[in-house]
Amino acid sequence: MIDEIPIPSEQVKLFFMNLPFSKFLGLKLNRLGNGKAEMILNYRKDLVGDPKTGVLHGGVITTLLDSCCGAAVMTAGDPKTSTATIDLRIDYMRPAKPDTTITAEAMCYKVTKSVVFVKASAQDGTKKTPVATATGAFTSPF
C-alpha cells in the first residue's frame, strides 16, 4: 500500500517540488518511493477553467498527473538522470468538485532499460469514480 512506501533521497523530492510550474500550481509531494508517488493540489480560484461552475482547468489536472507519474518513475530504481514524458493518455471521467483538494496517485507497472510504464488516477475525495486516469510511458532514468 502507498502508506508503506519509504521516502527516497531529498534530491528526487527537491527536483519535483522546485520545477517552476509545479511551484506555481502549488503541487505537494505527499508520498514517494519504490516506483509510486502521491501528490496533492489544493483548489485555487485562479486555476479554474470554467468560472460558471468553478471546475478546475483540465490542463491543471493533466500537469498533476504527469508530474506524479514522473516522480514515481524516478523512484522505480537508482536514477542516473531525470526522466521525460514520451506518451501520456488522460481519460477525464468527470469534473472535479469545486473547492476540493485533488490527490493523484501513480504507480510504475513495467520498467525496462529505455522506457518505464506508469498508471495514475486523480481523485477529489471519493474513489468511486476518479476525476481522471492516466497511462503513460516515460524515458528510463536507470
Secondary structure, DSSP 8 states (H G I E B T S, - for coil): -GGG-----HHHHHHHHTSHHHHHHT-EEEEEETTEEEEEE---GGGEEETTTTEE-HHHHHHHHHHHHHHHHHTSS--SS---EEEEEEEE-S---TT--EEEEEEEEEE-SSEEEEEEEEESS-SSS-SEEEEEEEE---
